C-alpha cells in the first residue's frame, strides 16, 4: 500500500533538493579551482586551503568532498579531462572534418591549463609515493580515451598495420608541442607542425574521414 505524503514530507523534499544542488556546485567549483591553482602555482603552492579560498568555500567544506589533497587533485584533473573530451567530440559531431582541423583541436588539449595542471601532478607523483599509483592509473585512462577519440575523429582503421602507431605518434607530438608552449608562445611553429602532420596523416590513413554513420 502506498503511504500518505504529509506536508512535512513535501517540505523535506523541497529543502533537500537545493542542498544537493549546492553540494554539486561546490564540488564543481573545487575541482575547477584545483586545476586553476595547480596550473598557476604548481603542486607545492596548491594546498587544500588555497584551493578552498579560490573556490570561495571553507576548508571544512573542501575536505567534506575530498578528504585528502591527493583525492582533490586527481579528481580535478580527471574531471577537466572528461570535460575537454566532451568538448572535443562536440566540435565535430558528425565525425568528419579536415584532418588539419582535427589535429589542431587535439593539439589544443596539450596547450591549455589542463595540461599544465597535469604536468605539475606528474612531477609531484614522481616524488610522492602515495600519489604515484593514482596519477599513473589516471594518466593511462585519460590516454586511452584521448587515443580512442583521435581514432574516431581521424577515421583511422587500426586493423591496418602501423595505423595505431601513427595515431599515437601524433598524440605524442601534440604532447611535445604542449611542453614547448610552457616556456614561450609557440603558436607560429605549432601551426606549421600541425599542417605537416595533417598531410602525413592524409598520406598514411587515406582521404578525408567519413561521418560515423557511413562507416557502419
C-alpha atoms as one frame of an Amber mdcrd trajectory, in Angstrom:
protein
   0.000   0.000   0.000   1.185   3.489  -0.737   1.979   5.788   2.144   0.341
   9.133   2.709   2.505  12.129   1.771   2.400  14.717   4.510   3.191  18.414
   4.369   6.358  17.726   6.351   7.456  15.126   3.767   6.976  17.623   0.946
   8.853  20.301   2.870  11.725  17.883   3.474  11.982  17.138  -0.268  11.893
  20.805  -1.211  14.657  21.542   1.279  16.730  18.530   0.257  16.973  19.267
  -3.496  18.567  22.717  -3.147  21.104  21.256  -0.707  22.036  18.586  -3.252
  22.348  21.221  -5.963  24.546  23.353  -3.731  26.706  20.354  -2.934  27.227
  19.574  -6.624  28.004  23.216  -7.363  30.508  23.349  -4.502  32.213  20.190
  -5.717  32.486  21.546  -9.248  33.931  24.860  -8.022  36.525  22.973  -6.006
  37.532  20.838  -8.995  37.852  23.823 -11.309  39.748  25.817  -8.681  42.118
  22.913  -8.039  43.063  22.771 -11.718  43.483  26.556 -11.891  45.667  26.620
  -8.763  47.752  23.666  -9.876  48.349  25.255 -13.287  49.237  28.656 -11.780
  51.039  27.709  -8.533  52.261  24.165  -9.021  51.916  21.315  -6.538  53.831
  22.968  -3.701  51.655  26.083  -3.781  48.326  24.334  -4.187  47.182  23.271
  -0.742  43.596  22.380   0.110  43.283  25.711   1.932  44.464  27.641  -1.140
  42.007  25.813  -3.375  39.148  26.301  -0.904  39.852  30.039  -0.749  39.998
  30.249  -4.546  36.659  28.426  -4.766  35.087  30.633  -2.097  34.315  27.781
   0.312  35.581  26.777   3.734  38.428  24.313   4.200  35.991  22.050   6.036
  33.632  22.039   3.057  36.531  21.135   0.774  37.552  18.243   2.987  33.950
  17.047   3.171  34.060  16.455  -0.590  37.736  15.447  -0.824  39.220  14.065
   2.412  42.813  14.259   1.171  44.848  16.527  -1.063  45.528  13.629  -3.407
  41.786  12.944  -3.714  41.153  16.558  -4.691  43.818  16.935  -7.351  43.464
  13.587  -9.081  39.678  14.106  -9.214  40.169  17.646 -10.545  42.416  16.665
 -13.440  40.147  13.727 -14.306  37.063  15.962 -14.233  38.513  18.553 -16.581
  39.925  15.855 -18.860  36.419  14.444 -19.206  35.037  17.908 -19.905  37.667
  18.505 -22.580  36.931  15.125 -24.174  33.245  16.022 -24.346  34.054  19.427
 -25.814  36.338  17.831 -28.409  33.598  15.461 -29.530  31.103  18.311 -29.918
  33.494  20.204 -32.207  32.990  17.525 -34.871  29.589  15.946 -34.132  29.483
  14.068 -37.436  32.995  12.733 -37.017  34.057  14.220 -40.368  36.279  17.284
 -40.782  39.522  18.284 -42.447  42.337  16.448 -40.732  44.239  19.666 -40.107
  41.310  20.982 -38.029  41.150  17.702 -36.113  44.909  17.659 -35.421  44.769
  21.293 -34.287  41.909  20.511 -31.885  43.801  17.530 -30.465  46.951  19.630
 -30.054  44.875  22.196 -28.144  44.325  19.537 -25.465  48.011  19.876 -24.600
  48.414  23.641 -24.684  45.921  24.820 -22.051  45.598  24.925 -18.245  44.642
  21.249 -18.059  47.966  20.139 -19.490  49.908  22.497 -17.208  47.979  21.181
 -14.205  48.536  17.578 -15.259  52.242  18.235 -15.732  52.570  19.552 -12.178
  50.708  16.498 -10.965  53.073  14.187 -12.865  56.131  15.904 -11.374  54.650
  15.637  -7.888  53.817  11.960  -8.456  57.420  11.245  -9.403  58.418  12.263
  -5.853  55.318  11.251  -3.864  54.943   7.503  -3.391  51.342   7.874  -2.204
  50.346   9.895  -5.264  52.211   7.973  -7.957  49.907   4.937  -8.483  46.819
   7.139  -8.617  48.308   9.508 -11.184  49.697   6.609 -13.226  46.271   4.991
 -13.371  44.598   8.315 -14.198  47.083   9.088 -16.979  46.556   5.630 -18.503
  42.781   6.122 -18.516  42.922   9.635 -19.951  45.457   8.498 -22.551  43.242
   5.625 -23.688  40.229   7.918 -24.007  42.176  10.554 -25.948  43.523   7.884
 -28.296  40.014   6.499 -28.816  38.651   9.951 -29.665  41.546  10.606 -32.053
  40.919   7.326 -33.885  37.216   8.128 -34.271  37.733  11.693 -35.448  40.515
  10.813 -37.874  38.595   7.897 -39.353  41.583   5.645 -38.692  41.405   1.895
 -39.256  43.650   0.378 -36.610  43.399  -3.074 -38.167  45.857  -1.762 -40.778
  49.454  -2.271 -39.732  51.122   0.858 -38.429  47.962   2.971 -38.126  47.727
   2.678 -34.356  51.360   3.787 -34.011  50.768   6.663 -36.439  47.854   7.985
 -34.340  49.787   7.539 -31.102  52.807   9.270 -32.630  50.589  12.239 -33.478
  49.397  12.419 -29.861  52.983  12.155 -28.593  53.874  15.001 -30.957  50.977
  17.031 -29.531  52.287  16.469 -26.010  55.713  17.656 -27.099  54.210  20.828
 -28.557  52.437  21.362 -25.248  55.743  21.153 -23.398  57.372  23.615 -25.803
  54.491  26.034 -25.238  55.048  26.114 -21.470  58.003  28.472 -21.701  57.253
  30.544 -24.801  54.343  31.203 -27.143  54.990  28.580 -29.777  51.869  29.243
 -31.871  53.665  30.016 -35.129  55.815  26.905 -35.214  52.945  24.813 -33.863
  50.706  25.810 -36.772  53.322  24.670 -39.294  53.878  21.370 -37.466  50.115
  20.737 -37.314  49.818  21.317 -41.075  52.708  18.906 -41.739  51.231  16.208
 -39.501  47.828  16.581 -41.140  49.492  15.933 -44.520  51.304  12.895 -43.120
  48.054  11.527 -41.731  46.274  12.006 -45.051  49.056  10.091 -46.773  49.031
   7.333 -44.141  45.306   6.999 -43.451  43.803   7.855 -46.819  41.386  10.632
 -47.772  39.180  12.782 -45.565  37.489  10.801 -42.751  33.885   9.796 -43.325
  30.958  10.569 -40.998  30.467   7.910 -38.327  27.194   6.598 -39.824  28.860
   5.917 -43.191  31.497   3.707 -41.600  28.914   1.201 -40.324
